[in-house]
Amino acid sequence: MEEPAVIKALAALAHPIRLQIFRALVVVGQDGLTPSRMAEGLSMAAATLSFHLKELLNAQLVTQERLGRNLVYRAAYDQMNGVLGYLTAHCCQGQECLAPAAQAACIQGD
């Protein structure tokens, strides 16, 4: 993954609402969510959600698919894995960045 794409992805995730949206999409997995379900679940206005989804789409962190009359959004795992791979390779000199206690906390969501 190239540095500009990593910067764009990290910038998109640096906003608390976009991080919340991305986390919600990761939790539901490949089933994805429609904007109305996301707005309801996140207690967010549709216009606000739309604005932030566009930013996540622009950073290629989410995908969008039309199923009938609905749009379904999903987390783009390949892109996120690319960002993590870039950080590991370029920022941690190819070694795991987190100590074992920090890794356990990340896995548990603490």
C-alpha positions as CSV (number, residue, x, y, z in Angstrom):
1,M,0.0,0.0,0.0
2,E,1.3,3.4,-0.9
3,E,1.8,6.2,1.7
4,P,-0.9,8.6,0.4
5,A,-3.6,5.9,0.7
6,V,-2.5,5.1,4.3
7,I,-2.6,8.8,5.1
8,K,-6.1,9.2,3.6
9,A,-7.3,6.1,5.6
10,L,-5.8,7.3,8.9
11,A,-7.2,10.8,8.4
12,A,-10.7,9.4,7.8
13,L,-10.5,7.2,10.9
14,A,-9.2,10.2,13.0
15,H,-12.8,11.5,13.3
16,P,-14.8,10.0,16.1
17,I,-18.0,9.6,14.1
18,R,-16.2,7.9,11.2
19,L,-14.4,5.6,13.6
20,Q,-17.8,4.8,15.2
21,I,-19.3,4.0,11.8
22,F,-16.3,1.9,10.7
23,R,-16.4,-0.1,14.0
24,A,-20.1,-0.7,13.6
25,L,-19.5,-2.1,10.1
26,V,-16.7,-4.3,11.3
27,V,-18.9,-5.7,14.0
28,V,-21.7,-6.8,11.6
29,G,-19.2,-8.3,9.2
30,Q,-20.0,-9.2,5.6
31,D,-23.8,-8.7,6.1
32,G,-23.2,-5.0,6.2
33,L,-25.7,-2.3,7.1
34,T,-28.1,0.0,5.3
35,P,-27.8,3.7,6.0
36,S,-31.2,3.6,7.8
37,R,-30.1,0.8,10.1
38,M,-26.8,2.6,10.8
39,A,-28.5,5.9,11.5
40,E,-30.9,4.2,13.9
41,G,-28.2,2.1,15.6
42,L,-25.8,5.0,16.0
43,S,-28.5,7.6,16.8
44,M,-27.3,9.8,14.0
45,A,-29.1,12.1,11.6
46,A,-29.2,10.7,8.0
47,A,-27.4,13.7,6.6
48,T,-24.6,13.4,9.1
49,L,-24.2,9.7,8.4
50,S,-24.2,10.4,4.6
51,F,-21.4,12.9,4.9
52,H,-19.2,10.6,7.0
53,L,-19.9,7.6,4.8
54,K,-18.7,9.6,1.8
55,E,-15.4,10.2,3.6
56,L,-15.0,6.6,4.4
57,L,-15.8,5.6,0.8
58,N,-13.3,8.1,-0.4
59,A,-10.6,6.6,1.8
60,Q,-11.8,3.1,0.5
61,L,-12.4,1.9,4.0
62,V,-16.0,0.9,3.2
63,T,-17.7,-0.5,0.2
64,Q,-21.2,0.2,-1.1
65,E,-23.4,-2.2,-2.9
66,R,-26.9,-1.7,-4.2
67,L,-29.3,-4.5,-3.4
68,G,-32.7,-3.8,-4.8
69,R,-33.8,-0.4,-3.5
70,N,-31.2,-0.4,-0.7
71,L,-27.6,0.5,-0.4
72,V,-25.5,-1.8,1.8
73,Y,-22.2,-0.6,3.3
74,R,-19.5,-3.0,4.5
75,A,-16.1,-2.5,6.0
76,A,-13.3,-2.9,3.5
77,Y,-11.1,-5.4,5.3
78,D,-8.5,-5.6,2.6
79,Q,-7.9,-1.8,2.8
80,M,-7.7,-1.8,6.6
81,N,-5.4,-4.8,6.5
82,G,-3.2,-2.8,4.1
83,V,-3.1,0.1,6.4
84,L,-2.1,-2.2,9.3
85,G,0.5,-3.9,7.2
86,Y,2.0,-0.6,6.1
87,L,2.2,0.5,9.7
88,T,3.8,-2.7,10.8
89,A,6.3,-2.7,8.0
90,H,7.2,1.0,8.1
91,C,6.7,2.1,11.6
92,C,7.6,-1.0,13.6
93,Q,10.4,-2.2,11.4
94,G,8.4,-5.3,10.5
95,Q,7.9,-6.4,14.2
96,E,4.8,-6.5,16.2
97,C,4.3,-3.0,17.6
98,L,2.2,-3.9,20.7
99,A,3.4,-5.5,23.9
100,P,1.4,-8.7,24.7
101,A,-0.8,-6.8,27.3
102,A,-1.7,-4.2,24.8
103,Q,-2.5,-6.8,22.2
104,A,-4.9,-8.5,24.6
105,A,-6.6,-5.2,25.3
106,C,-7.0,-4.5,21.6
107,I,-8.5,-7.9,21.0
108,Q,-11.0,-7.5,23.9
109,G,-11.9,-4.0,22.8
110,D,-10.7,-2.2,25.9
